[in-house]
Structures are given as structure tokens and as C-alpha cells.
Amino acid sequence: MSCIDFEKFVTDIIDGYRCTARELESVAKLPLGQLVDGAHRVTQSCSSRTFNFCAIVNAKSGRCSENCRWCAQSSHYEGKCSVYPLLGKQAIIENALKAKASGCTRFSLVTSGRKLAAREVRECAEIVRALREVTSMEICISAGLLTKSEFELLHQAGVTRCHCNLETAPSFFSKVCDSHTIEDKIKSLKAACEAGLEICSGGIIGMGERLKERIELALTLRDLGVPSIPINVLEPIVGTPLGTQPYLSEDEIIRTIALFRFANPEAYLRFAGGRRRLSEQATRMALRAGINSAIAGDMLTTKGTGIDDDKRLVKAAGYRLENENSLDFDHEHLWHPYAATLSAPTVRKVIATEGTRITLDDGTQLIDGTSAWWCAAFGHRHPKLVDAIKRQLDTLPHVMFAGFTHDPAIELGRKLLKMVPAGLQKIFYADSGSVAVEAAMKMAIQYQCAVGQAQRTNFVTIKKGYHGDTWNAMSVCDPVAGMHSLFGSALTARYFIESPSCTFDGHFNEDDMKELQSLLQTHDDIAALILEPVFQGASAMRFYHPRFLKEAKTLCERHGVLFIADEIATGFGRTGKDFACQWANVTPDIMTLGKALTGGMMTLSCVLTTNKIADSISAAAPHAFMHGPTFMANPLACAAANAALQLYREHDWLGEAKRIEHGLKEGLFSLRAHPGIRDVRVLGAIGVVELDQPVESRWIQEKFIRQGVWVRPIGNLCYLMPPLVTTNQELKTLTMAVCRVLQKQIERQNSRQCNGND
């Protein structure tokens, strides 16, 4: 293979190409330095540059029934090893704490035998629970060929990862072990995946296999989607059948690592047993070739290397140590939204934001495609908003709003009433979108009680909606497709009707009104209809016909039901109107606002309603609206909102939304013809790509970051809601990144399905 061909090969790998065995066999013939340099480029572009160490404890040793020909723990051979049953809880905890002190961030319990007995699995679960009480280290287990239910028990106890090495290529496995098969191992790995565990699987090189068989192993691991791959180098042990096997040369070891990197560009390649005999120069080359994690200390049956020596070489290779990064504390102790603490997602540290840009601690700049969860409509840290908060901070940062008022709250109210639909006259400030929805729902019920309709305590909404994470707000989120289906049986049962079938730019379907009409005619316990006007957010990311709003409002008026418009996500120009209900010229009885209200600077929301509703509530006992957040109308937040609304009035943001709409259509609509894409839709400054399958969150997030953009898909929905200040060139970068990454995601999913790993 010529130099130019190799350059293309490396570039293609970085771009997501899945290489073949023949290609790897060809590049393996290149000079070692050239091969290592190419693998280094792949590592830098595709895999983690933060190095982590996993410490292991031989939790149960010897008397193994299996006849693995390399292993001293097998009862079939005369290799020397310690023999003991499962270690006690305290001994394992002491090992874990020692590993933690040395800088390890993972800890693995490794046991001998074909598999743990049911009793031992239960004992391991108790040990893991005890470990998690004293440390937040990630806990792995290597316990043989367990079943899905056994893995589930361990996962519930706190295990995050299953380790089960394939050991060698499928075609070579029977030559080194015939008491079980590689298919048995793969079955166990898949059971671990189904139980919710990550998997760690690699092998031993130097057992007599040929280069093509090492390549076969590397590609088998790739096709299984293994994210952590230990690479062991055989150290022949006297008394085992492989005890006289000749050592692999350092060149062969490094060449193999480079090939594993080409085959598995995103994985952690984890240096494990056998590396202690490598020279320092060879170790440096191995790190350059793709090693970016390691098993620390002694191995099961052979000596390991000192972790201090490892750290020195790792740092010299340009890696950051996981335990010396402040993100380590975050990983161990901070719980992020919609995330697990077991197998916690990777997070990046942000050190600055400005305009459309998010700057990470390594200097990487990302174009924000989400407006910081849809709130930074005018860009991050706009100077006028920053200045408003600084000036307010000098005089009045906070005061309770009960019995007091202040100028920022009064001024904000004046600005809001000049913008919102006519008829909305009263403003109730809250401190988040979910709380605004809670207040709006309470307001509707209190109004119905005040006018003699005390039986009206329920709500109707359309399916595929999202209204927040607090308790009542969850009750009107989609009960099946939404994020809160888990709580369904505990939440108050609401009435859900089908969401409108008619799309925003399609023909209105009169039949869409029949279900709501029938429900309002036959049920007198409904206080209000609540919905997101025109655009349904986090649960569906879809646009529906504006006439549905107008017809729904008419039906509500006819039956004494209030109409609540949740404009938290849609307000302030996002859909191409100041407020989405204006697409239908509808004035709701109650409206909620938030997110862009402060330009993303502070948390603030509000509920607006009519004099009729406010007066009715006030005229009836207890003669007050019964709600009052502590930080209601916080002066700093109100000052930010005043500056944001002034900024909104001074510029043609609706024109900017129209410009962004054009750019989103131009950049995304080409995906409509792509297999695996169900739909592409755009309205205002919102673009949505709906895929046939959910995306792989961790993989796709990393890919977007490497494209220089911040995009956060939800399930099978990939959306862009960029700040309204996003330039045409930035918009092009965002849409090109979405097209490129989603196409790679679909190819990746199709490839894994073809290999039987769906």
C-alpha cells in the first residue's frame, strides 16, 4: 500500500470508515513508525485523551474447571497460583480503597471458574453494595459466563461493567481452549448488555496465533461494539501448555496495538498483562499507537507494573489522568439531568460562553445548536444582559415579593403586557418553567372552584406533549412516549386525546376536533385544556396546524373549560411569531412563559391570565391565589428579563427566525431522501430530523463535539434550536454536522444489525 493510500486510509478511518481485514493485513506491512503515527492520529481524532486506570482484585483464585491453555488457575495443569474461595467483604474494600488512593478510578472483581455459583453472585452483590457505600469508583466484574438475571442482580447492586475477554480470534479459540466456546463468551457479553451493563472484552496476543487472527479478534470486538478492549501479552507460565511459547517481539506488540486502533477507533485500548517486560521506549510507542487506558498493578497470575511509572509515561505521552482532572469529582458525585450514576455519561467542562460559542477547558469551541436548552435566544452572555445584572446586583439582588415590590418587577410587567395577546392583564412571577405550569394548573382549578364548578379538577391535553418535570406538570406530559412514563401509575390520571394529525403547513383535518369535542360534552370534571401551541417540544418535536388552536379555544369556551397555552419553549420569536398562539390569533385564558424570558441569563418564568380569572379567584374564599415561590420576581432575574425584552424590541428577531428557517431547510432537507430518516421538519428557528431508530447517545454526542458543534438529540429526534444571532456560516456548520453525523450513525446501526448485534 502506497503512502498516499495510507493517508487516505487513516483519513477515512477518522471519518467513520469501517476497515476490512484485507486492508488491515495490507497496512500491517508498513514501516512501524508510519503505522504508529497513523494510529496516533486516529486516537487523537476519535478516542479519549483522558487516561484511566482500572485496578483488579483476584477475588477468587484457582481450581478452575476450564482448560484454558495459558492459565495457571486451571485445575488441569500444574501452574503455580494461589487457591482460595471468594474473599471477604472487608478484604475487598481494603483493596479498593488502596486502589483509589493510588489514582485508579475503576475497580474490578475478578473470579476464577467457568462462572460464579448463584450463592457467590449474591455474595458479590453484597460486596459491591458495601463498596459503593465507601467509594464512588466505577465497579466492574469478571465472573465468568453469567446469565442476564445474574448480571441484573449485580447491576442493581452497583456494578457498571462486565469484563469477559474473548481471548483470541473465533477461528483460533478452540486451539487454546475447548471446555467452552467463544460463542459462550459472546452470549454472556450480550446478556450483560441486555442487563444494562457496559462491556469490556479483549484478548491475549502471543499464544501462537497469526497476525490475521489478531486482526480477526480486533474486528470481532468492533462488530460487538465493545468500548473497552484489554490487550494482554502472553507471559508463558511454567506448567501450562503454553509455558514454552516464545515471547512476542516488541515490534509485533506495537504493530498489533496500532491495528487494534484502526479497527476500533473510538474504543479504550487498555494495556493489561504482559507489558512489564516492555522497554520504556516500547511502552512510549504503545501509548502513541493507541493505548489510552490500563489495568494497574499486578495481574491475576503475573506481575504488573508500578502505577507511578505508568503515570509518568502516560503524562509524557500527552494524556490527562482521569483522577487528576476535576471532572473526576463531577463523575463521582454530581448527578446530571436525565442521567444515571452507574455508567454515568461523559460530561465536558465549560469555562466560558459568548454569543453562539461554548468554550471547553481544553480550548475547544462549540457552536451551540440548542440555545442552552432553548433559553439563550439572543446568544450567550449578551453584554446588555450582563450589564443589567451587574447594575442590579449593586442595589437589590433579592427581596421577598410578599408585602414588597420593586422596579424591576414593575418594569418587566409593563414590557410584557405590551407584547402578549390583548386581554391578558395579570402576571404571576415564578422561578422555572415547570413551576409556572404548576401555578397555571392550580390557577385553573382555583378559578373553577371560585365560579361554583368545584368538580372541575382535571385536565385534558394532547398526546406527545411536554410541560415539565415537577409532579403536576408530569401528569400532563405524554403518558407513553414522554420522559415520565415511569411515574404514570402514581400521577393523577388526566385525559389525553390524540395530537393533531394535520401538519403545520398541511390541510386542516376537521376530524382532529372530534375527540376533544366528545370529551368536553361527556365530562364535567375538566378544569382546563393545556397544550403547547403549534410546536410540541421535548416529547415529539413536531409542528401541527394552527387552526387546531382556534377550534380548541372555541370548544373550551362553549363548555366552560379554560385554555392554557404553554409558551415556555415557543415564546419570543422561536416559531417566527412573538408567541406561537399568534399563528391562530388566539388569546389563551392562561399563558406560561419562561426560558428565553431572561435571554438565558437567570431562571425566571411567569403566568399571565385575564382579569376575569384573577378577579374570580380573588372574590372567593380564601380571597387569594394560593401559590408563592420563595424567589418569585427575583430582582436580578427581572433585571435580566427587562434587558432581554428591550433587546427583543430593538431588533427584528422575527426576521432572524425567518433567516434561520431558510438556512435550516437548505441544510437539512437533503436528509429527507436518506434511508433511516423518517422525517425532516422546520418552522422558524427550529429544525428537526426524526430517525427510524433512537440514536446512540454517548457515541453521537462525542461525534458532534468533534465536529465543533453542541447538539443533543432526544431518543430518535435530532433537533437544532440555535440562538437567533447564529450567523449563516455557523448555521451551515451546524446543519452539515447534523447531516454528516446522522448518516454515520445510521451506517453504524445498519452495520451492527448486519452483524447480529442489534
VENLIN-V256650 format. One record per helix or strand of 3 or more residues. SS is the DSSP state (@ for helix, = for strand). FROM is the first residue (numbers start at 1). TO is the last residue. If there is no record, write none. Layout:
BEGIN
{{SS | FROM | TO} {SS | FROM | TO}}
END
This chain:
BEGIN
{{@ | 3 | 14} {@ | 21 | 27} {@ | 32 | 46} {= | 50 | 61} {@ | 89 | 102} {= | 106 | 111} {@ | 118 | 134} {= | 138 | 142} {@ | 148 | 157} {= | 159 | 163} {@ | 173 | 175} {@ | 182 | 194} {= | 198 | 200} {= | 203 | 205} {@ | 211 | 224} {= | 228 | 233} {@ | 250 | 263} {= | 268 | 271} {@ | 275 | 277} {@ | 280 | 289} {= | 291 | 297} {@ | 307 | 316} {@ | 322 | 324} {@ | 327 | 333} {= | 350 | 355} {= | 357 | 360} {= | 365 | 368} {@ | 371 | 374} {@ | 383 | 393} {@ | 407 | 419} {= | 426 | 430} {@ | 433 | 450} {= | 458 | 462} {@ | 471 | 475} {@ | 485 | 487} {= | 495 | 497} {@ | 510 | 522} {= | 526 | 531} {= | 542 | 544} {@ | 547 | 558} {= | 562 | 566} {@ | 580 | 584} {= | 590 | 593} {@ | 595 | 598} {= | 605 | 609} {@ | 611 | 619} {@ | 635 | 650} {@ | 653 | 673} {= | 677 | 683} {= | 686 | 691} {@ | 697 | 706} {= | 717 | 720} {@ | 728 | 754}}
END
